[in-house]
Amino acid sequence: MAENVPLLVGERDRADVYIRKGSRLLRRSDSSDDDLDKTKHKYPKPVFFIIGNEFCERFSFYGMKGIGSPAAEGCYDADRNISRAHGEQWLLADCGGVAYCSYGNTLLFSCPMSAGCRRIGDGDATAAFPRCCPRYACDACYSEQLGRQFSLGSHWTETILTIYLRNELGYSDDAATVVYHTFNMFCYFTPILGAILADTLLGKFKTIFYISIVYCIGNILLSLAATPPLYFPQTEISILGLALIALGTGGIKPCVSAFGGDQFVLPQQELQLQQFFSIFYFAINAGSLISTVLTPILRNDVHCFGSDSCYPLAFGVPAVLMIVALILFLIGKPWYKCTPPQGNVILEVGGVITHAVSKKVTSSDKRDHWLDHADDKYSQKLIADVKAVLSVLFLYIPIPIFWALFDQQGSRWTLQATQMNGEVGSWLVLPDQIQVVNPLLILALIPCFQTFIYPAFSKCNLLKKPLQRMGVGGMLAVLSFILAGLVELKLESQQPVLPDPGMAHLRIVNSLPCSATVTPSWQSEPLVLPSMEIHRFIVSSETEKLRVDFSVGDCAGTTLNVKQGSQELVVRNMKSSTSMLLNSFGTLQLLQTEHLDDLHKDLEKGYPKLKVLYSMPGVSNGSTIRMTGNPENTVTFKTGASNFGDTEYQIVYPEEYKVFLPRASGEISDDPVTSDLYPRLGGSYSLLVVRDEQGHEFQKMFTLTEPNSVHMFWLIPQYFVITVGEVMFSITGLEFSFTQAPVQMKSVLQAAWLLTVSFGNLLDVVIVEMEVSDKQSHEFFFFAALMFLDMLLFCFLAYRYKYVEDKVEG
């Protein structure tokens, strides 16, 4: 064993610290100050194995949860022996056939079609089909009718675990979400079980070792369940694997950090201990960041067992990493300092509190502290430890509010990003990708704080105490939500222009090759509407129908026998609709389209919405209009029973598209329409496509809702501020929980610290359900005010708190 390696931690109430000096064991009282000073700057060797273990464990855990793009989905028609990618129109071979529907390469079900159903495009096929198969089957096979087009090029991001539950195990979206959040809940509640095992029964080393084995088994089971040739009961084994993973990750979570802290001699190595918790937090974020980037690549870009994706590999790599984490942990065993468990500490603490309360109620004696009433039955040391624990737990009361704010990065702040512009030159930052700013900043800021910021402030006698740092970190969280509220105010000023109550929007688009004159009944002045242009009227919805007169003069390029007409348009309160001026078999007509305009922004991903207005004489019913972006991204729209009309809206990936129109035979043309189009984040669009009598094709995209104009990088200041707050609050909180805990309850207090995260998420749910305001900016300012008051309470409690100093006697 190396020289000067301390064998026992110098905690308060521990009289002796033993140090190996050559072949001798020196007690603190027998060793010189020089002997002890040599331990001040000597970093404990086993700490690096613990940090490596934590990096691999976090890589494994977040790799298993991960983020990624859903695999291609599609349907197979046994009667016609053809398969079509999800996103293409599905036509039934005959109503008596059998539809086979799947996600990826996994068959979910087969079902006979009802005798009364019709081909899609006949009007109401989707009304008949759900009677045969579940709702999500319709979503998979009839994407155009339901307006839910997805493709590999769309980069829809979800957790890999959620995608696996839905695509491979056949769960519905709601059921997969329930399983996912139940899994997360257990991950944050099982730390208490691990902490109790560590501090009262097994000790930290054995607890980490045994529960890590359970963790590894869970990962292996999940990977094996995802391997088709093994023919395991996939759902049952997968759920069992997830349960073991939740027990494993939660069980070791409070023990690893506390066990790492045990390797230091306090107070001599207080600086090294602070650095350890910073490096420990760095390892957590580095592991999670790398895994969330790498795992989707393993799932999507690697193909195995005849599938387009490879879940066995995506889950297998985290399993291997967890085994590596366990091996790293075991390698350090010869150097670890293992503090033995002190018996059933939880029962002892409960006994002290119960006895003290009972004696206080029945006794007239006055004591300095109410717990001192228990000194007739329990030792002064145990009573002092209980005082320390309760003091720390009392200080934890305001902490969940911080996590309530912090965790909104993945919810409210991401929704905020969906309303913003992510274009950076030729690159596009998607709304959910902005979350990567936090771990990147963490990795950059941790060394900056340890090397420059804390030492600089320390020279001014500032930020030297843990609670001072936590108080400043909490106030920075307040500032971050003020910044979020200011950004939201700007976003709210650029919301879509929707019809007010009692009003409606009527849009008229001219698809003719010449200008037309439009005279609405609600205004005296006629409007000249140029070719391929659109105009919006804001009208009262008190009258259900409004008349519009229209006419054209000479119109070269089209044959019109009737050049004028009149039409009543239906008005819907607070709705927007579009009507088309067109040539219908030689007669000028104004056609009000079937589908209302959708002016709202997509708040799920922030992607643009688009529908097609078409006028294509001679084209057969139920033809396909195709938009092609990158080679893997194709969007298709199905025309209705007429040669002119509109399609349903689809959410499309923001990029440049070429448009291909159907020929008279129904086949799609190989030549795109001349001009390209580029729907942008947050916009709502109508695409007008026209083929004239000579076969010339034209298109023009109209913007109904302006795309996002505030750049997503305006979120970086609030992310920077709250990440600085996280460094000062969270890392310091881990250190504080360790140093202020009695030696026999360090894991329990680490678990209590982790529980504040769960309560913070619960507060988010409660406050959101309260519906503080219908404006998101007001909610952000409410959270800022709540956090400010919370930090005032925290600072008051911190001012009254008496630190427990680590002392070495001798």
N, C-alpha and C positions, 0 to 999 in steps of 0.2 A: 504494500500500500504506500502511496506517495507520502512524503513528509507533510506535516502540518495539516493533514486532512481531519477536520473536526468530526468527532464521532457522535456527539449529541448536540442538539440545537440549544443555543443559549436563550431560552425563553424566560420570561418572568417566572418567579417562584421555582425555578430550577437552579439549585445551588451550584452545581458543578457542570463545567464544560470540559470534556477530555480531548486532548490533542496528542496525536502520535508524534513523538520526537525520536527519530531513529527507531530503536527497539524498545523505547520507553513510552509508557502512557503517562502524560502529565495532566494533572488536574489544573484547573484555572488558577487555583491558589498556589500551586507548585510551579507554575510556568511564569516566566518573566513577561513583562509587557512587550518585549521585542518578539517573543514567540507568538503572542497573540496578534501583534501588528502584522505579521507575515500573512495572516489569513485575510487581511483587509482587501488586498488587491488580487488575491488568487481566486480566479473564477472557478467554481466547482465543476469538475469534469463531467459528472453525470447529467448536468443541466442540458448539455447539448444533445444527449440522447432523448431527453424529455421533449425538447423543442422539435427535434426531428420526428418524434412520434406524433406530436400534435399537428405538424405540417401534413404528414401522410394521412392522419385520421380526418382532418378537414378536407383534404383532397378527395378522400374516399367518400365522405358524407355528401359534399356538394356535387361531386361527380355523379353520385347515385341520383340526387335530386335533379341537378343540372338545369340547363335551358337549351332549347333547340327548336328546329323547324319540324313540323309534322311530316311524316312520310307521305308519299303520294297515295291518294285514296281512289278507289274506282269500283266498277261493277263488271260482272261477267254475265253474258247472255248465252246460256247453254244452247238455245235453239239456233242461234246464228253463229256461234263459236267465235265471237269477237269480244275483246275487252277494250274498255275505253278509260282513259285517265279521268280522275276526278276533275271536274271543271268542264268536261265536254258534254254535249247534249246526249241524253240516253233515250233511245226510242225502243218501245216494246216491239218484239217480233210479232207476237199476237197475244191477245188477252187471255188465252188459255195456257200460255207458257209459264215457265218457272223462272223467277228472278233470283239470281245468286248475288248477294251483296257482301262486300268485305271492306275492311280497313287494312291498307297495306296488302300483305299476302295472307292475312288471316281471315278465313271464312267466318262471318258472324252468324249468318242464317240463310235459309232459302225459304221462299214462300210462293204459293200459287197466286197468280193475279186474278182478281175478281172478273166475272164475265162482263160486267158493265163498264170496265175502265177503258179509257181511250188513250190514244197516243198523245204524248206531250205536244202541246201546240194546238190541240183541239179545244182548249179553253179551260177545262177543269179536271185534268188528269190527277192533279195533286189532291183533289177532294176525294177521289175514289181510292187512290193508292194507300193512304194511311190506314184504311180499314184492313189492309193485308199485313202490313209490317209496322214495326215501331217507328216513332218519329225520327230517331236518328238515322234510320235506314233511308228515309226520304232525304234527309240532309246529305247523305253520302251519294245517293244515286240521282237525285233530281235537283242538282245545285242551281241550275238556271232558273227553274220555276220558283225556288225558294230564295234566290238572291244571295247564296252563300258560296261564292267561288273561291277556291283556294288552289294554290299550286306550289311547287317547290320553289319557284322564283319569288313567291310572295313573302318568304321569310317570316311567317307568323311564328312568334316565339312563345313557347309554353315550357313549363318544366318537363323534363324528360320523363319523370315519374308519372305525371298526369297523362302525358301522351301514351305511355305504356299501359296505364290502367284503362284508358279509353280504347286505344287501337288494338292492343294485343289481348286484353282480358275482356273486352266487350262491354265495359261500363259505359253508361250514359255520361254526358258532361257533368250533370249535377252529382251523380254518384261518385265519379272520379274526384270531383272537387271535395266532397265530404270525406272520402278516404284520405286524400292528401292532407287536409287540414286536421283531421283526427290524428294522423301520423305526426304532424308538426306539434300538436298539443302534447302528445305523449313524450316527444323529444325534450320538451321543456319542463315536464312534471317528474320524469324519472330521475333527474339529478338528486332529488331529496332521498330517494331510495339508495342511490350509490353513496351519497354522503353519510347516511346513517350506517351503512355497512362498513364504510372505511373508518369512521370514528368510533364505532362501538363494538365491532365484531372482528373484521378481517385485517384492518389496517389498510393504508392507501395502496401500498404495492400490490398486495394480494387482490384487492378489489379491482384495481386497474387491470391486472393480469387476467383474472377470471372473467370479468365482464367484457374485456377485449376479445376473449375467445368466443363468447356469445355473439359479439359484434361481427367477428369474422364469419361465424356460421351463418348469420343472417345475410351477409353479403353473398356468400357462396350459394345459399339456397335461392336467393333472388336471381343470380346469374344462371343457375341450373334450370330454374323454372322457365326462364326465357329462351332456353335451348330446345328447339323443336324435336330433334331426333331422340331425346331422352323420354319423351311422352310422360312427363310428370303431370300430376293434376295441377295445371298451371296457376289457377286462381288461388287455390288453397295454399300451395307452397309459397307463392308470391306474398300473400298476406302474412303468413308465418314469418317469412324472411323480413318483411317490414317491421313486424312486431319486435323481432329480436334486434333489429338495427336501432329502433327507437329506444329499447332498453339499454343497448350498448352505448350509443352516443350520449344519451342522457346520463347513464350510470357513471361513465368515466369523466364526464365534463367537469364536475367540481373537484374531482380527485387529482387530475393531472396538474392543474395550476397550483393547488395546495401542496402536492408532492414535490413539485419543482421548488416552491418556496422553502420547503423543509431542508433543502440542501445547503442553505446559507446560514452562516453564523451571524446572529444579530446581537447588538447593533453594529458590530464591526463591519459587516458587509451590507449595510443598508443601501449604499449606492448601487452595488451590484444587483441587489434584489429589485430595485426600481428598474434597472436596465433589463432584468430578466422578464418582468411582466410586459415591458414594451416589446422585447423580442418575441415573447410568447404571442402577443396580440398580432405582431407582424406576421408570424408563421401562420396564424389562423387566416388572415386575409390573403396571404400569398397562396396558400393551399386552395382556398375557395375560389379565388380569381382564376388561377390556372385551370382548375378542374372544370369550371363552368364554360371556359373557352374550348378546352380540349374534348370534353365528353361528347358534345353535339357532333363534332367532326368524326369521332369514332362511330357514332350511331348512323350518321347520314352518308358519309363518304366511303365507308367500308361495307361491303355486301357479304352476307354469309347465309348458308343453308337455303339458298335460292331466294332470299328476300332482298328487297331494296335497302333495308336497314339492318343493323346488327346490334340488337339489344343484348345478346349474350356478351359481346365485347364491351358494350357501353357499361354494363353492370359488372363485367368480369374485371376490368381494370381497377375500379374502386375496391373490389374484393382483394385483388393482389396488393394494392397499396395499403389496405388495412392489415394484411398479413405482414407486410414490410414494417408497418408502424409497430406491430407487436414484437417483431424481431429486434428492431432498434431499441425498444423499451427493455427487452431482456438482456441485450448486450451490456447495458449500463449497470446491471445488477451488482457486480462486484464493488462498485463505487457508491451505490445508493446509501443514504442514511434513512433508515426506516423507523419511524416513530410508532411504537406499539399502540394498539387501541387501548382506551382507558375504561373499558366496561360499557355498560348501557348508559351513556352520557345523557341521552334524551330523557330517560326516566328519572335520572338524578336531577336534571334541571327542572323537570316538571314537579318533582318532589319538593325541591327547595321553594319554588314559587307557591305551590299549594300550601305547604306548611307555613310559609311566611305570611300569606294572606290570612290563613286561619288564626295564627297567633296575633296578628295585628288587630283582627276583629274582636278577639276575646280578651286581649291584654290591654292594660292601661299604660304600659311602659312606653316611653318615647325613645325612639332610636334615630340615628342620623339618616338611615335609609331603611325603607320598609322591609327590604330583604334581610336586614340584620336580625329580624325577629326569628329567623330560622337557625340562629347560631347555637341553640340548645340541642340541635339534632345533627347539623351538618357542619363541616369544617369551614374555617374562614377562607381557605383557598378556594373551595368550591363555590362559596357565596360570592367571592370576588370575581370568579369566572362567570357566574350567572349575571352579575352586575354588568360585566363587560359585554356579554352577549346581548343583553336587553338594551344596553346603550346603543350598540351598533344597529340592532333591529329597529329601534325607535328612530334612529337617523335614516333608516331606509324608507320611512313612510313617504317622503316627497319624491323618491327616486323614480317610481313608475311613470310619472308625468314626463320625465325626460325621454323615456323609451317610447311613450305615446307619440311624442314629436318625432323622434329619430326614425321610427319605423314607417313613417309616412313617406319616406323616400321611395318605398316600393308601392305606394298606393296613390295618395293625393298628388305627390310631386310627379309621379309618372303620368297620371292623368293630365297634369298641367303641361307636360311635355307633348302630349298628343295634340295640343292646340298650338304648337310652335313649329317653326321652320327649321329643319335639320340639314339643309343643303350647305355643304362646305366644298366649293368648287365642283368637281365632278363626283364627289363623295356624298353619300346621304347617311346622316346619323338618324336612326330610328328612335322613336320615343323611349322604348324600354332599354335601349342601349345606353342612355344617359346615366343609368344607375351604376355603370362601371366606373364613373368618376370617383365615387366614394372609396372603393378599395384601392384604386390607383393613388388617390391622395393620401390614404392611410399609409401606404408603403413609402411614400415620399416624406410625409410629415413626421413619422415616428423617429427616424434618425435625426431630423432637424431639431426636434424638441429635446432629444437626449443630448445632442452634441452642442447646440448653440442656444436655444431659447431658454430652457430651464437654467443652465449655468449663468446666462446673462442676467436673468431676473433675480437669481439667487444672490448675485453680488450686490443687488439693491435691496436685499432682504425681502424679496417678494416671491410668491409662488413656491415657498419652501415646504409648506405643510400640505398633505393630501387634500384636506377639506377645502383649503383655499383654491387649489387647482380645480376641484370639482365644482365649486361655486362659480368660478369664472367660466368653466365649460358649460354650465347650465345657462348662464346669461348669454353666452354665444348662441345657444339654441334659440333663445328668445329673439336675438337679432336675426338669425336665419329665417325665422317665420315672419318677421316683419318684412324682410326682403322678398320672401315668397308672396306675401300679401300685396306688395307693391307691383310685382310682376303680374299677379293675377288681376289687379286693377287695370293694367294695360291690356291684358287679354280680354277682359270683360268689355272694354270699349270697342273691341273689334269682333264681337259676336255676330253671328248671322243675322241679317235683317229679316225678321219674321213678321207675318201679319199681326197687327194688334187685334185685341178682342173687338168683334163687330166689323172687322175688315177682312179682305181677302186679296190675294195677288192673282192677276190674270196675265199670262204671258202669251204673246202672239209671235210666231216665227214664220218668216217668209221663205218657203223652199223653192219658189219659182225663180227662173233666170232673169226676172225683171222686177222693177219696183212695183209695189201695190199701194193703193190708198185704203186706209182703214178709218172708218168713222164710227166710234163707239157711241151708244145712245146716252151715256152719262157725261159726254162733253161735246161741245158744239164744233170745235175745230177738228178737221180731219188730220190724220197722221199719214205721212208718206213713209212707208217701210221699205228700205232697199232690199235687194236680193240677198239671201243668206244672212239676214239679220234678225234680231229679236228685240222686242220691246215689252217692258213690264208696266202694267196698269195697277194702281192701288185703288180698290173699289170697296164700297160698303156691301156687307153681306146680308143686309136687311132684306134685299130682294133676292130671291132664289135664282132667278135667271135674268141675264142682261143681253140685249140685242146688240150685234155688231154688224154694220154694213161694210162691204169690201168690194173693190173693183180694180181692174188693171186696164192699161191701154194696149198698145202694140207690145207683144211679148215674144221676141224672137227666141227660137230654140224650143218652143213648145206649141202645140196646137190646142187652142182654146176656142170652143164654139160659144160657150157662155162665159162672159168676162166680168160678171158682177153677181153679187148675191147678198144674202142676209142670213145670219145664224144667231140663235140664242145659246149663250154659254151658261153652264151651271156654275153658280157661285157657292163656295163652301166656306163657312166661318173659320177664320184663322188658318186657311189652307191656301196652297199655291198650285195652280194648274197651268198647263201649256196647251195652246191650240196651234195648228199648222195650216197655213195657206198653201194649197196644193192643187195640182191638176188631176181631177178624178175623171178619167175617160172623157176628156174634152170639156169638162165643166169645172169652173173655178169653185172650190169649196174651202170652208174653214172647219177643220176637224179638231174637236177637243179630244186630246189623247186620254187613254185609259188610266194611266198611272199618275198620281199626284206627284208634284215636285217634292223632293226631299232636301230641305234646306239646312238640316242640322248637320253638324260636324260629327264624324265618327269618333266617339270618346273611348273606344276600346283600344284601338291602335293608332288612331289619327290618320289613317289612310284615306285617299280620296274616294268619293262615290261618283258613279257615272251611269247614265242610262243613254240609250240610243233612240233618236227620232229618225225614222226612215221613210223615204218615198222612193220606191223602186218598182215601177210598172213592169209587168211581165215576169216577175219573180214568183216562183211557186210558194204556197203557204208553208209555214214552218221551216223556212230556210235559216241558215246560220250566218251571222256576222261575226268575224273573228278579229280580235286585236292581239298582236304579237309584240311582246317586249323583248327581253333577253331570251335566248334559245329555250329556256325551261319554263318561261312564263307566257301562257296563252290564256286569253279570256274570250269566252264565246257568249253571244247574245242570240236568242231565238226570236224570230219574227212571229207575228200572230197569224190570224186567219186572213188578213188583208195585206195588200201590197204597200200599205202605208199605215203608220201608227207609231207606237213606242214600246220599249222593252222595260222590264223591271230594272231597278238599280242593282249594281254590283259594286262591291268594294274592291278596288284594284290597287296593285302595287305602284307607287309613284316612280315612273320612269317613262322613257320615250317609247311610243307604240306606233306600229304600222297597222293600217286597217285594210282588211280583205273582205270584199262584198261577195254575195252569192251570185252565180250566173242564173240564167233562166231555167237551166236544168236542175238547179238546186245545189250543184257542186260549188265549192268556194273557189274564187278566182285565185290564180297564182300571182297576179300583179296587184300590188297594194295601191290604194288611192294615193294620189300624188303627194299630198302634204302629210307630215307626221303630227302627232299630238303628244302632249306631256301633261297629264294630270298631276297636280302637286299636293303635298300633304295638307289635309284639312279642307280641301276644296270639294264642292259639289258641282257636277257638270252635266250638261246635256250635249250629246254629240249628234249633230245633224248630218246624215248621209243621204245623198241624192244621186240617182242615175236617171239621166234624161232620155228622151226618145231616141237620140242618136247613140246612146250607150256611153256617153261621157259621165264620169263619176266625180262627185264633189263632196267635200266634207268640211264642217266647221264646228269647233267645240265652243260652247257658250258656258261662261262661268256664272252659276246661280248663287253660289256662296264663295266668297273670296278665299283663296288658300291662306294658310298660316303665314303671317308676315313678321311676327316677332321671333327673332332667332333663338334657337334652343340654347345657345351658349350664354344667354342672359340668366340661365339657371345656375351656371357655374359659381357665381358669388355665394349663393345660398348654400350650395353643396360644399364649397370651401369652408364657409363659416361653421356649418354644423359638423363637418369632419374635424376641424380644429377642436370644436367642443367635444367631439367623441374621444379624441386623443386625451384631452385633459380630464374628461369625466369618466369614461369607461375603463381605460387602462389604470388610472389612479384608483378607481373604485375596486378593481381586482386586487391591487396592492394593499389598499386600506383594509379590505375584508380579511386579507391574510394576516397582516401585521397586528391587527387589533383583536383577533380571535384567540381564545385560549388554545393551548397546544392540542387539546383533545377534541376541539370543535372546529378546526379550520375548514374541513370539507363541508360541514353543515353550513357555515356562513358563506362559503363560496356558492353553495346551492341556493341559499336564500338570496344572494345577489342575482343569480340567474332567474329566480322566480319573479324578480321585479320586472324582467323583460316580458314575461307572460302577462302580468297585471297591466303593463303598459299597453300591450295589444288589446287587452280586454277594455281598457279605458277608451281606446280608439273606437271600438265597436259601439260602446255605450254613447259616447258623445256624438258620433255620426248618426246613430238612431234617434237622438234627441232633436236632430235637425235644427241646429242653432240658428242657421240663416239659410236663405235660398241662394245667397251669393257666396261663392267659395272664398273670395277675398275676406269677407267678414269672418268666416270660419278660421282662416289662417290668423287673423288678428286676434280672434278669441283664444286660440291656442297660445299665441305669444303672450297675451295678458295672463292667461292661466299659468303658464310656465314662469312668468315674472313673479307672480304671487307665490308660486311654489318655491322658487329659489329664495325669496325673502324668508320663507319659513325654514328652508334648508340652512340658510346662512345663520339664522337665529339659533337653530339647533346645533349647528357646527360651532358657534361662538361659545355655547355652554358645554360643549363636549370636552372631556378631559382625556387626552391621549394616554394610552397604556404604553409606557416606554419599555423597551427590551433592555434588561439589565443583566450584567454578568457579575456575580458575587465572587469574592475571594480576597 
